[in-house]
Amino acid sequence: TGIYFDDTNDRLGVGTSSPGSLLELAGAGSTQTINATSGSGKILFEENGSERWSIVQDTINKLHLSWIGDSKVTFDGTAGSGNVGIGTTSPSQTLHVQSATAGVLIESTATSGEAPILELYKNDSGPAVSEAMATIKFTGENDQDQKVTYAEIQSFIEDETDATENAALQFFVQEMG
């Protein structure tokens, strides 16, 4: 089946003669291609003629999920980075969240007493004594618009031997610059 137009229901089928929606693309091992020969490839979702959501492949290997033209999530494929940005189009880390009211919520709806878990896991094939396992940094800007780490929480290995493992948790705070 090539291209089929259902006059009765105003539906277009490609690869099907019975489209179940306004546009249906079908095929075995089906892959659909949007090929922008210049500029950006874009899938646009509208409501009554007004743009709502869009998926845009820009010209520098980033994929943006946008709400009314404002990028909300960016997948960065530049130089194989694989970074994801929420609220930023230039993610500098694996996950980069940026917002005037930035927050991260981890919520458990379990009724059996399960608490939410934030796990920082260092997968190291050769751990060593005094090796840092994880660090949480509390950073902000000073009065000269310089990024400053005001406090840190660090976890270190004290003994990595099976059955006698020990760790240390250290707290650091910035004092007098």
C-alpha positions as CSV (number, residue, x, y, z in Angstrom):
1,T,0.0,0.0,0.0
2,G,1.4,3.4,-1.0
3,I,-0.4,6.6,-0.2
4,Y,-4.1,6.4,0.7
5,F,-6.6,9.2,1.4
6,D,-9.8,8.4,3.3
7,D,-12.3,10.9,1.9
8,T,-15.0,9.9,4.4
9,N,-12.9,10.6,7.5
10,D,-10.4,13.1,6.1
11,R,-7.4,10.8,7.0
12,L,-4.1,10.2,5.2
13,G,-2.4,6.8,5.3
14,V,1.1,6.1,4.1
15,G,1.8,2.4,4.1
16,T,-1.8,1.7,5.2
17,S,-5.2,1.8,3.5
18,S,-7.1,2.2,6.8
19,P,-5.5,5.1,8.7
20,G,-6.8,5.3,12.3
21,S,-5.9,9.0,12.8
22,L,-5.5,12.2,10.7
23,L,-2.0,10.9,9.6
24,E,-0.8,7.4,10.0
25,L,2.6,6.1,8.8
26,A,3.0,2.4,8.8
27,G,5.5,-0.2,7.6
28,A,7.4,-3.3,8.7
29,G,10.4,-2.1,10.7
30,S,9.0,1.3,10.1
31,T,11.4,4.3,10.2
32,Q,10.1,7.8,9.3
33,T,12.5,10.4,8.2
34,I,12.3,14.2,8.4
35,N,15.1,15.5,6.2
36,A,15.7,19.2,6.5
37,T,18.0,20.1,3.6
38,S,18.7,23.5,5.2
39,G,17.9,24.8,8.6
40,S,16.3,22.7,11.3
41,G,14.0,19.7,11.2
42,K,10.9,20.2,13.2
43,I,7.8,18.4,14.4
44,L,5.1,20.8,15.6
45,F,2.1,20.1,17.8
46,E,-0.6,22.8,17.5
47,E,-3.9,23.4,19.3
48,N,-6.4,25.3,17.2
49,G,-3.7,26.7,15.1
50,S,-1.5,27.8,18.0
51,E,1.9,26.3,18.6
52,R,2.2,24.2,21.8
53,W,4.9,21.5,21.8
54,S,7.6,21.0,19.2
55,I,10.6,18.7,18.7
56,V,13.4,20.5,16.9
57,Q,16.7,19.1,15.5
58,D,18.9,22.2,15.2
59,T,21.9,22.6,13.0
60,I,24.4,21.9,15.7
61,N,23.4,18.3,16.7
62,K,21.0,19.2,19.5
63,L,17.4,18.0,19.8
64,H,15.1,20.3,21.7
65,L,11.7,19.6,23.2
66,S,10.0,23.0,23.4
67,W,6.8,24.5,24.8
68,I,5.5,27.4,22.7
69,G,9.0,28.0,21.1
70,D,10.9,27.9,24.4
71,S,13.3,25.0,24.8
72,K,12.5,23.0,27.9
73,V,14.7,19.9,27.4
74,T,17.8,19.7,25.2
75,F,19.6,16.5,24.2
76,D,23.1,17.5,23.2
77,G,24.8,15.2,20.7
78,T,27.6,17.7,20.0
79,A,30.9,15.7,19.8
80,G,29.2,12.7,21.4
81,S,28.6,14.5,24.7
82,G,25.2,12.9,25.4
83,N,24.4,15.7,27.9
84,V,20.8,16.5,28.8
85,G,19.7,20.0,29.7
86,I,16.5,21.0,31.5
87,G,15.9,24.7,31.3
88,T,19.2,25.2,29.3
89,T,20.1,24.7,25.7
90,S,23.8,24.3,26.5
91,P,24.1,21.5,29.1
92,S,27.6,21.3,30.6
93,Q,27.1,18.1,32.5
94,T,25.5,14.7,32.0
95,L,22.3,16.3,33.5
96,H,22.1,20.0,33.8
97,V,19.1,21.6,35.4
98,Q,18.8,25.4,35.2
99,S,15.9,27.6,36.5
100,A,15.2,30.6,38.6
101,T,13.4,28.3,40.9
102,A,15.6,25.2,40.4
103,G,14.6,22.2,42.4
104,V,14.7,18.4,42.1
105,L,12.0,16.3,43.6
106,I,12.4,12.6,44.3
107,E,9.0,11.3,45.5
108,S,8.0,7.9,46.7
109,T,4.3,7.0,46.6
110,A,4.9,3.6,48.2
111,T,2.5,2.8,51.1
112,S,4.8,0.2,52.6
113,G,7.2,2.8,54.2
114,E,9.7,3.0,51.3
115,A,11.5,6.2,51.5
116,P,12.9,8.0,48.4
117,I,16.6,7.2,47.7
118,L,19.3,9.4,46.2
119,E,22.2,7.0,45.4
120,L,25.6,8.3,44.4
121,Y,27.4,5.2,43.2
122,K,31.1,5.1,42.2
123,N,31.6,2.0,40.1
124,D,35.4,1.6,40.5
125,S,37.1,-1.7,39.7
126,G,40.1,-0.8,41.9
127,P,39.0,1.2,45.0
128,A,41.7,2.4,47.3
129,V,42.0,3.8,50.9
130,S,41.4,7.6,51.1
131,E,39.7,7.6,47.7
132,A,36.8,9.9,47.4
133,M,33.5,8.2,46.7
134,A,31.1,11.1,46.3
135,T,31.0,14.9,46.8
136,I,28.1,17.2,47.2
137,K,29.0,20.9,46.6
138,F,27.0,23.9,47.7
139,T,28.1,26.7,45.3
140,G,26.9,30.3,44.7
141,E,28.3,33.6,43.6
142,N,30.1,36.2,45.6
143,D,29.8,40.0,45.3
144,Q,32.1,39.9,42.3
145,D,29.9,37.4,40.3
146,Q,32.5,34.7,40.9
147,K,31.5,31.1,41.4
148,V,32.4,30.0,44.9
149,T,32.0,26.6,46.7
150,Y,30.7,27.6,50.1
151,A,30.4,24.1,51.5
152,E,31.0,20.5,50.6
153,I,30.1,17.1,51.9
154,Q,32.6,14.3,50.9
155,S,32.6,10.6,51.5
156,F,36.0,8.7,51.5
157,I,37.0,5.1,51.6
158,E,38.9,4.2,54.8
159,D,39.0,0.4,54.2
160,E,37.9,-1.3,51.0
161,T,38.5,-4.9,52.2
162,D,35.5,-7.2,51.9
163,A,33.7,-7.7,55.2
164,T,35.7,-4.9,56.9
165,E,34.6,-1.9,54.8
166,N,34.7,1.5,56.4
167,A,34.1,5.0,55.2
168,A,34.4,8.6,56.4
169,L,32.0,11.5,55.9
170,Q,33.6,14.9,56.0
171,F,32.0,18.4,56.0
172,F,33.8,21.5,54.7
173,V,32.7,25.1,54.9
174,Q,34.2,28.3,53.4
175,E,35.5,30.7,56.0
176,M,37.0,34.1,55.4
177,G,37.4,33.6,51.6
